[in-house]
Amino acid sequence: MSTSRTPGHRDVVPITDESIRLGQFLKLAGLADSGAQARELLDDGLVFVNGEPEARRGRQLRRADLVTVDLPAGEFRAIVS
C-alpha cells in the first residue's frame, strides 16, 4: 500500500459516477497499489465494506459506503463520496 496515512484515519474519496467497483476504489483511495494487490487483499479476507467482509472485486460501491482494509500495520478506511 502506497499510503503514508495513519491507521484508523478515515479518508473521503470522491467518485465521478453513481457507483464504482471495489477493486477500482481500492486503487483510487490508495489502499492498493495495483489491481493484483487489490485482488490479494480481497483473497486474504482483509477488505470490509460497511463492516461486512467482502471478497468480490467487482462489488459496486455507492456514496457513503465505508471501505476498511485490515492490515498488520493497522486499519485503513476510506468513504466513497
The first five atom37 places (N, CA, C, CB, O) and aatype in JSON, in Angstrom:
{
  "aatype": [12, 15, 16, 15, 1, 16, 14, 7, 8, 1, 3, 19, 19, 14, 9, 16, 3, 6, 15, 9, 1, 10, 7, 5, 13, 10, 11, 10, 0, 7, 10, 0, 3, 15, 7, 0, 5, 0, 1, 6, 10, 10, 3, 3, 7, 10, 19, 13, 19, 2, 7, 6, 14, 6, 0, 1, 1, 7, 1, 5, 10, 1, 1, 0, 3, 10, 19, 16, 19, 3, 10, 14, 0, 7, 6, 13, 1, 0, 9, 19, 15],
  "atom_mask": [
    [1, 1, 1, 1, 1],
    [1, 1, 1, 1, 1],
    [1, 1, 1, 1, 1],
    [1, 1, 1, 1, 1],
    [1, 1, 1, 1, 1],
    [1, 1, 1, 1, 1],
    [1, 1, 1, 1, 1],
    [1, 1, 1, 0, 1],
    [1, 1, 1, 1, 1],
    [1, 1, 1, 1, 1],
    [1, 1, 1, 1, 1],
    [1, 1, 1, 1, 1],
    [1, 1, 1, 1, 1],
    [1, 1, 1, 1, 1],
    [1, 1, 1, 1, 1],
    [1, 1, 1, 1, 1],
    [1, 1, 1, 1, 1],
    [1, 1, 1, 1, 1],
    [1, 1, 1, 1, 1],
    [1, 1, 1, 1, 1],
    [1, 1, 1, 1, 1],
    [1, 1, 1, 1, 1],
    [1, 1, 1, 0, 1],
    [1, 1, 1, 1, 1],
    [1, 1, 1, 1, 1],
    [1, 1, 1, 1, 1],
    [1, 1, 1, 1, 1],
    [1, 1, 1, 1, 1],
    [1, 1, 1, 1, 1],
    [1, 1, 1, 0, 1],
    [1, 1, 1, 1, 1],
    [1, 1, 1, 1, 1],
    [1, 1, 1, 1, 1],
    [1, 1, 1, 1, 1],
    [1, 1, 1, 0, 1],
    [1, 1, 1, 1, 1],
    [1, 1, 1, 1, 1],
    [1, 1, 1, 1, 1],
    [1, 1, 1, 1, 1],
    [1, 1, 1, 1, 1],
    [1, 1, 1, 1, 1],
    [1, 1, 1, 1, 1],
    [1, 1, 1, 1, 1],
    [1, 1, 1, 1, 1],
    [1, 1, 1, 0, 1],
    [1, 1, 1, 1, 1],
    [1, 1, 1, 1, 1],
    [1, 1, 1, 1, 1],
    [1, 1, 1, 1, 1],
    [1, 1, 1, 1, 1],
    [1, 1, 1, 0, 1],
    [1, 1, 1, 1, 1],
    [1, 1, 1, 1, 1],
    [1, 1, 1, 1, 1],
    [1, 1, 1, 1, 1],
    [1, 1, 1, 1, 1],
    [1, 1, 1, 1, 1],
    [1, 1, 1, 0, 1],
    [1, 1, 1, 1, 1],
    [1, 1, 1, 1, 1],
    [1, 1, 1, 1, 1],
    [1, 1, 1, 1, 1],
    [1, 1, 1, 1, 1],
    [1, 1, 1, 1, 1],
    [1, 1, 1, 1, 1],
    [1, 1, 1, 1, 1],
    [1, 1, 1, 1, 1],
    [1, 1, 1, 1, 1],
    [1, 1, 1, 1, 1],
    [1, 1, 1, 1, 1],
    [1, 1, 1, 1, 1],
    [1, 1, 1, 1, 1],
    [1, 1, 1, 1, 1],
    [1, 1, 1, 0, 1],
    [1, 1, 1, 1, 1],
    [1, 1, 1, 1, 1],
    [1, 1, 1, 1, 1],
    [1, 1, 1, 1, 1],
    [1, 1, 1, 1, 1],
    [1, 1, 1, 1, 1],
    [1, 1, 1, 1, 1]
  ],
  "atom_positions": [
    [[0.85, -1.17, 0.0], [0.0, 0.0, 0.0], [0.89, 1.23, 0.0], [-0.96, 0.0, 1.22], [1.83, 1.32, 0.79]],
    [[0.61, 2.15, -0.86], [1.48, 3.3, -1.06], [1.12, 4.49, -0.19], [1.45, 3.7, -2.5], [1.59, 5.6, -0.45]],
    [[0.33, 4.3, 0.8], [-0.13, 5.42, 1.6], [0.75, 5.66, 2.81], [-1.56, 5.19, 2.04], [1.34, 4.72, 3.36]],
    [[0.85, 6.91, 3.22], [1.59, 7.23, 4.43], [0.64, 7.69, 5.53], [2.66, 8.31, 4.16], [1.07, 8.23, 6.54]],
    [[-0.65, 7.46, 5.32], [-1.63, 7.9, 6.31], [-1.55, 7.06, 7.58], [-3.04, 7.83, 5.73], [-0.96, 5.98, 7.58]],
    [[-2.12, 7.56, 8.62], [-2.11, 6.91, 9.92], [-3.23, 5.87, 9.99], [-2.25, 7.94, 11.05], [-4.35, 6.16, 9.56]],
    [[-2.96, 4.67, 10.54], [-4.02, 3.69, 10.71], [-5.18, 4.31, 11.5], [-3.49, 2.42, 11.42], [-4.97, 5.07, 12.45]],
    [[-6.4, 3.97, 11.1], [-7.58, 4.48, 11.77], [-8.12, 5.76, 11.17], [0.0, 0.0, 0.0], [-9.28, 6.11, 11.38]],
    [[-7.28, 6.46, 10.41], [-7.71, 7.7, 9.75], [-8.75, 7.34, 8.68], [-6.5, 8.46, 9.12], [-8.63, 6.3, 8.04]],
    [[-9.72, 8.17, 8.49], [-10.79, 7.93, 7.52], [-10.69, 8.96, 6.4], [-12.19, 8.0, 8.2], [-10.95, 10.14, 6.62]],
    [[-10.3, 8.52, 5.2], [-10.23, 9.39, 4.03], [-11.59, 9.44, 3.34], [-9.13, 8.91, 3.05], [-12.32, 8.45, 3.31]],
    [[-11.92, 10.57, 2.78], [-13.1, 10.73, 1.96], [-12.63, 10.78, 0.52], [-13.93, 12.02, 2.35], [-11.84, 11.65, 0.15]],
    [[-13.1, 9.84, -0.3], [-12.61, 9.71, -1.67], [-13.77, 9.96, -2.64], [-11.98, 8.31, -1.9], [-14.7, 9.15, -2.7]],
    [[-13.73, 11.06, -3.39], [-14.81, 11.36, -4.32], [-14.77, 10.48, -5.56], [-14.77, 12.81, -4.73], [-13.7, 10.11, -6.05]],
    [[-15.96, 10.14, -6.06], [-16.07, 9.43, -7.33], [-16.91, 10.29, -8.28], [-16.72, 8.0, -7.13], [-17.67, 11.15, -7.84]],
    [[-16.75, 10.06, -9.58], [-17.45, 10.9, -10.55], [-18.76, 10.29, -11.02], [-16.56, 11.15, -11.74], [-19.65, 11.01, -11.48]],
    [[-18.91, 8.98, -10.92], [-20.13, 8.3, -11.36], [-21.0, 7.95, -10.15], [-19.8, 7.03, -12.17], [-20.65, 8.25, -9.01]],
    [[-22.14, 7.32, -10.42], [-23.05, 6.9, -9.34], [-22.45, 5.79, -8.49], [-24.38, 6.44, -9.92], [-22.75, 5.68, -7.31]],
    [[-21.6, 4.96, -9.1], [-21.0, 3.84, -8.38], [-19.6, 3.58, -8.92], [-21.89, 2.56, -8.52], [-19.19, 4.13, -9.94]],
    [[-18.87, 2.73, -8.19], [-17.52, 2.35, -8.59], [-17.28, 0.92, -8.09], [-16.43, 3.34, -8.01], [-17.79, 0.53, -7.04]],
    [[-16.52, 0.16, -8.84], [-16.21, -1.21, -8.42], [-15.17, -1.16, -7.29], [-15.68, -2.06, -9.62], [-14.3, -0.29, -7.26]],
    [[-15.3, -2.11, -6.4], [-14.43, -2.15, -5.22], [-12.96, -2.19, -5.6], [-14.78, -3.36, -4.37], [-12.16, -1.47, -5.01]],
    [[-12.58, -3.02, -6.57], [-11.18, -3.1, -6.98], [-10.64, -1.76, -7.45], [0.0, 0.0, 0.0], [-9.52, -1.38, -7.13]],
    [[-11.46, -1.04, -8.22], [-11.06, 0.28, -8.7], [-10.96, 1.27, -7.54], [-12.05, 0.79, -9.76], [-10.04, 2.08, -7.49]],
    [[-11.9, 1.18, -6.62], [-11.9, 2.1, -5.48], [-10.68, 1.89, -4.59], [-13.18, 1.93, -4.66], [-10.09, 2.85, -4.1]],
    [[-10.29, 0.64, -4.38], [-9.1, 0.36, -3.55], [-7.88, 1.05, -4.13], [-8.85, -1.15, -3.45], [-7.05, 1.58, -3.38]],
    [[-7.75, 1.05, -5.45], [-6.63, 1.74, -6.1], [-6.79, 3.25, -6.01], [-6.51, 1.31, -7.57], [-5.84, 3.96, -5.66]],
    [[-7.98, 3.76, -6.31], [-8.24, 5.2, -6.27], [-7.98, 5.78, -4.88], [-9.68, 5.49, -6.69], [-7.45, 6.89, -4.76]],
    [[-8.35, 5.05, -3.85], [-8.19, 5.51, -2.47], [-6.77, 5.31, -1.95], [-9.16, 4.77, -1.56], [-6.45, 5.75, -0.84]],
    [[-5.9, 4.67, -2.75], [-4.54, 4.42, -2.3], [-4.43, 3.27, -1.31], [0.0, 0.0, 0.0], [-3.43, 3.14, -0.61]],
    [[-5.47, 2.44, -1.26], [-5.46, 1.29, -0.35], [-4.8, 0.08, -1.0], [-6.88, 0.94, 0.09], [-4.46, -0.89, -0.32]],
    [[-4.62, 0.13, -2.32], [-3.91, -0.91, -3.07], [-3.12, -0.21, -4.18], [-4.91, -1.99, -3.67], [-3.59, 0.76, -4.77]],
    [[-1.93, -0.72, -4.44], [-1.08, -0.12, -5.47], [-1.45, -0.57, -6.88], [0.36, -0.47, -5.2], [-1.15, 0.12, -7.85]],
    [[-2.11, -1.72, -6.99], [-2.43, -2.28, -8.31], [-3.67, -3.16, -8.2], [-1.23, -3.09, -8.87], [-4.14, -3.46, -7.1]],
    [[-4.18, -3.55, -9.36], [-5.3, -4.49, -9.36], [-4.92, -5.82, -8.75], [0.0, 0.0, 0.0], [-5.73, -6.46, -8.08]],
    [[-3.67, -6.24, -8.98], [-3.2, -7.5, -8.4], [-3.16, -7.42, -6.88], [-1.81, -7.86, -8.95], [-3.52, -8.38, -6.2]],
    [[-2.72, -6.29, -6.35], [-2.69, -6.14, -4.89], [-4.11, -6.07, -4.33], [-1.9, -4.89, -4.5], [-4.37, -6.61, -3.25]],
    [[-5.02, -5.41, -5.04], [-6.42, -5.36, -4.61], [-6.98, -6.78, -4.52], [-7.27, -4.5, -5.58], [-7.64, -7.13, -3.54]],
    [[-6.72, -7.59, -5.55], [-7.19, -8.98, -5.57], [-6.62, -9.76, -4.38], [-6.8, -9.67, -6.91], [-7.33, -10.53, -3.74]],
    [[-5.34, -9.55, -4.1], [-4.69, -10.24, -2.98], [-5.33, -9.85, -1.64], [-3.17, -9.91, -2.96], [-5.58, -10.71, -0.8]],
    [[-5.59, -8.57, -1.46], [-6.24, -8.11, -0.22], [-7.61, -8.75, -0.06], [-6.38, -6.57, -0.21], [-7.99, -9.18, 1.04]],
    [[-8.36, -8.82, -1.16], [-9.69, -9.43, -1.13], [-9.6, -10.93, -0.87], [-10.43, -9.17, -2.45], [-10.36, -11.46, -0.06]],
    [[-8.68, -11.6, -1.55], [-8.5, -13.05, -1.36], [-8.09, -13.39, 0.06], [-7.46, -13.58, -2.33], [-8.46, -14.44, 0.58]],
    [[-7.33, -12.5, 0.69], [-6.85, -12.74, 2.06], [-7.88, -12.37, 3.12], [-5.59, -11.96, 2.3], [-7.62, -12.53, 4.31]],
    [[-9.05, -11.87, 2.7], [-10.11, -11.54, 3.66], [-9.83, -10.29, 4.47], [0.0, 0.0, 0.0], [-10.3, -10.16, 5.6]],
    [[-9.08, -9.35, 3.9], [-8.68, -8.14, 4.63], [-9.55, -6.93, 4.32], [-7.25, -7.82, 4.33], [-9.33, -5.85, 4.88]],
    [[-10.53, -7.09, 3.42], [-11.34, -5.95, 2.99], [-12.76, -6.09, 3.52], [-11.35, -5.84, 1.44], [-13.36, -7.17, 3.47]],
    [[-13.28, -4.99, 4.04], [-14.64, -4.95, 4.57], [-15.37, -3.76, 3.96], [-14.63, -4.85, 6.13], [-14.79, -2.69, 3.78]],
    [[-16.64, -3.94, 3.65], [-17.49, -2.86, 3.16], [-18.63, -2.7, 4.16], [-18.03, -3.16, 1.7], [-19.41, -3.62, 4.39]],
    [[-18.71, -1.52, 4.73], [-19.72, -1.22, 5.74], [-19.71, -2.26, 6.87], [-21.1, -1.17, 5.1], [-20.75, -2.65, 7.39]],
    [[-18.49, -2.69, 7.25], [-18.32, -3.6, 8.37], [-18.47, -5.07, 8.04], [0.0, 0.0, 0.0], [-18.27, -5.92, 8.91]],
    [[-18.83, -5.39, 6.81], [-19.01, -6.79, 6.39], [-17.85, -7.23, 5.5], [-20.36, -6.96, 5.64], [-17.42, -6.46, 4.64]],
    [[-17.34, -8.45, 5.7], [-16.25, -8.92, 4.85], [-16.68, -8.97, 3.38], [-15.77, -10.31, 5.31], [-17.82, -9.33, 3.07]],
    [[-15.77, -8.61, 2.5], [-16.08, -8.6, 1.07], [-14.92, -9.19, 0.28], [-16.39, -7.16, 0.59], [-13.76, -8.83, 0.51]],
    [[-15.22, -10.1, -0.65], [-14.19, -10.75, -1.46], [-14.39, -10.5, -2.95], [-14.17, -12.24, -1.18], [-13.6, -10.99, -3.76]],
    [[-15.43, -9.76, -3.32], [-15.73, -9.54, -4.74], [-15.13, -8.22, -5.22], [-17.25, -9.55, -4.97], [-15.54, -7.14, -4.79]],
    [[-14.16, -8.33, -6.11], [-13.5, -7.14, -6.65], [-14.49, -6.28, -7.43], [-12.32, -7.54, -7.54], [-14.32, -5.06, -7.49]],
    [[-15.51, -6.89, -8.04], [-16.49, -6.18, -8.83], [-17.66, -5.61, -8.03], [0.0, 0.0, 0.0], [-18.58, -5.04, -8.62]],
    [[-17.64, -5.77, -6.73], [-18.73, -5.24, -5.89], [-18.91, -3.75, -6.17], [-18.42, -5.46, -4.37], [-17.95, -2.99, -6.16]],
    [[-20.14, -3.35, -6.42], [-20.45, -1.95, -6.71], [-20.58, -1.16, -5.41], [-21.74, -1.83, -7.54], [-21.35, -1.52, -4.52]],
    [[-19.82, -0.09, -5.31], [-19.88, 0.8, -4.16], [-20.63, 2.05, -4.56], [-18.47, 1.15, -3.63], [-20.58, 2.49, -5.71]],
    [[-21.33, 2.61, -3.6], [-22.06, 3.86, -3.8], [-21.61, 4.86, -2.74], [-23.6, 3.64, -3.73], [-20.94, 4.5, -1.78]],
    [[-21.98, 6.11, -2.93], [-21.6, 7.15, -1.98], [-22.04, 6.77, -0.57], [-22.23, 8.5, -2.38], [-23.11, 6.2, -0.36]],
    [[-21.19, 7.09, 0.38], [-21.37, 6.84, 1.81], [-20.95, 5.43, 2.23], [-22.82, 7.06, 2.19], [-20.95, 5.13, 3.42]],
    [[-20.58, 4.55, 1.28], [-20.07, 3.25, 1.67], [-18.7, 3.43, 2.33], [-19.96, 2.29, 0.44], [-17.9, 4.27, 1.9]],
    [[-18.45, 2.65, 3.36], [-17.17, 2.7, 4.08], [-16.38, 1.44, 3.76], [-17.4, 2.83, 5.62], [-16.85, 0.32, 3.99]],
    [[-15.18, 1.62, 3.23], [-14.29, 0.51, 2.9], [-13.15, 0.5, 3.91], [-13.74, 0.63, 1.43], [-12.5, 1.52, 4.14]],
    [[-12.93, -0.66, 4.51], [-11.88, -0.82, 5.5], [-10.93, -1.93, 5.04], [-12.48, -1.15, 6.9], [-11.37, -2.99, 4.59]],
    [[-9.63, -1.68, 5.15], [-8.62, -2.69, 4.88], [-7.87, -2.92, 6.18], [-7.65, -2.26, 3.71], [-7.28, -1.99, 6.74]],
    [[-7.9, -4.15, 6.66], [-7.32, -4.51, 7.95], [-5.94, -5.13, 7.73], [-8.25, -5.48, 8.73], [-5.83, -6.32, 7.41]],
    [[-4.9, -4.33, 7.91], [-3.52, -4.76, 7.7], [-2.79, -4.9, 9.03], [-2.78, -3.77, 6.79], [-3.24, -4.36, 10.04]],
    [[-1.67, -5.62, 9.04], [-0.88, -5.71, 10.28], [-0.47, -4.34, 10.83], [0.37, -6.55, 10.03], [-0.33, -4.16, 12.04]],
    [[-0.28, -3.37, 9.93], [0.12, -2.01, 10.35], [-1.06, -1.24, 10.95], [0.69, -1.23, 9.16], [-0.87, -0.18, 11.55]],
    [[-2.26, -1.77, 10.79], [-3.45, -1.11, 11.32], [-4.6, -1.15, 10.33], [0.0, 0.0, 0.0], [-4.49, -1.73, 9.25]],
    [[-5.69, -0.53, 10.71], [-6.89, -0.5, 9.9], [-6.94, 0.82, 9.11], [-8.15, -0.65, 10.78], [-6.84, 1.9, 9.68]],
    [[-7.09, 0.7, 7.81], [-7.16, 1.88, 6.94], [-8.56, 1.96, 6.37], [-6.1, 1.82, 5.8], [-9.11, 0.96, 5.92]],
    [[-9.16, 3.17, 6.38], [-10.55, 3.36, 5.98], [-10.68, 4.46, 4.93], [-11.42, 3.68, 7.19], [-9.93, 5.43, 4.92]],
    [[-11.68, 4.26, 4.05], [-11.99, 5.28, 3.06], [-13.51, 5.26, 2.82], [-11.21, 5.03, 1.71], [-14.13, 4.2, 2.75]],
    [[-14.08, 6.45, 2.72], [-15.5, 6.6, 2.46], [-15.7, 7.04, 1.02], [-16.14, 7.61, 3.44], [-15.02, 7.94, 0.54]],
    [[-16.64, 6.4, 0.35], [-16.99, 6.78, -1.03], [-17.79, 8.07, -0.94], [-17.8, 5.63, -1.76], [-18.78, 8.15, -0.2]],
    [[-17.37, 9.08, -1.7], [-18.07, 10.36, -1.65], [-18.44, 10.83, -3.05], [-17.2, 11.42, -0.96], [-19.04, 11.9, -3.2]]
  ]
}
